[in-house]
Structures are given as C-alpha cells and as structure tokens.
C-alpha cells in the first residue's frame, strides 16, 4: 500500500507541474528557440505580435498567448493534434516546449 500511495503522489505531482501556471515561458533560452522555430515554421501563415494582416486567416501568436484560457497544457495539446487547416508539421517534445514558451511569452504570461 505505501508504494501505491507514493506512485499516486508522484503522478499527482507530475500533473500539477504540467498544469502549473508557471509556464515554460519563464526560460529565456526556450523562448528564443521558440521564436526561431515560429519564424521558420509558422510565419508563412501566422503573425507574431505585429500588426495582423487581412490576407492571413490564422490568429496572431500574441493574441493566442494572451487568451485568458490559454495555458501551456492547452497549447501543447493543440500542437500535438492534427488540424485540417494547418500543415502536418511533426514537432518533437522540445520544439513543442519551445513554441509553447514563445507563444505564452508573446501573450505576456
């Protein structure tokens, strides 16, 4: 029984860490990496904190990051899910962490 309790506590701690309001955006190196990835992979469609363009339908990354409901977890889930209007870009975990950090940083989080 003590082993099961320790396992449950470990799982609960991991979930709390993932869902924590303290996001990966607090790591400046990760934010920089995310900016470089976004510029190379996402800039053809998304704006990133600049004036939005009428010829681009996808939302601006700063607007995404500033949404009150947007969290690190929700961005990570979105980036891991295929979407019809997005290219099928295969991102590894580090790239997802970096893009998440960048988007939240642009949103002031």
SVG drawing of the C-alpha trace seen along z (x, -y; Angstrom):
<svg xmlns="http://www.w3.org/2000/svg" viewBox="-10 -47 29 49">
<polyline fill="none" stroke="black" stroke-width="0.4" points="0.0,0.0 2.8,-2.6 4.2,-2.0 0.8,-2.7 0.5,-5.9 3.9,-7.0 3.1,-6.3 -0.1,-8.3 1.7,-11.2 4.3,-11.1 1.6,-11.1 -0.2,-14.0 3.0,-16.0 3.7,-15.5 0.2,-16.6 0.5,-19.6 3.8,-20.5 2.4,-20.2 -0.7,-22.2 1.1,-24.8 0.5,-28.4 4.3,-28.8 4.9,-28.0 7.9,-27.2 7.8,-30.8 10.0,-31.8 13.0,-30.2 14.5,-32.9 16.5,-30.3 13.4,-28.3 11.5,-31.4 14.3,-32.3 14.3,-28.8 10.5,-29.0 10.8,-32.4 13.3,-30.9 11.1,-27.9 8.0,-30.1 9.8,-32.3 10.9,-29.3 7.9,-27.1 4.9,-29.3 5.5,-32.8 4.1,-31.9 0.6,-31.8 0.7,-33.4 1.7,-36.8 3.7,-37.1 2.9,-40.1 2.9,-42.5 0.1,-44.1 -2.2,-41.5 -2.7,-41.2 -6.0,-40.8 -4.7,-38.2 -3.8,-35.8 -6.6,-33.9 -4.7,-32.2 -4.6,-34.1 -1.6,-36.1 0.5,-34.2 0.4,-37.1 -3.4,-37.0 -3.3,-33.3 -0.9,-33.6 -3.0,-36.4 -6.2,-34.5 -7.2,-34.0 -8.0,-30.4 -4.7,-29.6 -2.3,-27.6 0.9,-25.7 -1.0,-22.5 -3.7,-23.6 -1.0,-24.8 0.9,-21.6 -2.3,-19.5 -3.1,-21.7 0.4,-21.3 0.2,-17.6 -3.2,-17.3 -3.7,-17.3 -5.8,-20.2 -7.3,-20.4 -6.2,-24.0 -2.6,-23.5 0.3,-21.8 1.3,-18.5 4.4,-19.7 5.8,-16.9 7.3,-18.6 9.3,-16.8 8.7,-17.4 11.5,-20.1 10.1,-22.0 6.6,-21.9 8.0,-23.2 9.8,-26.0 6.9,-27.1 4.6,-27.0 7.1,-29.1 7.3,-31.6 3.5,-31.9 2.9,-32.4 5.7,-34.9 4.2,-36.9 0.9,-36.9 2.5,-38.3 2.4,-35.1"/>
</svg>
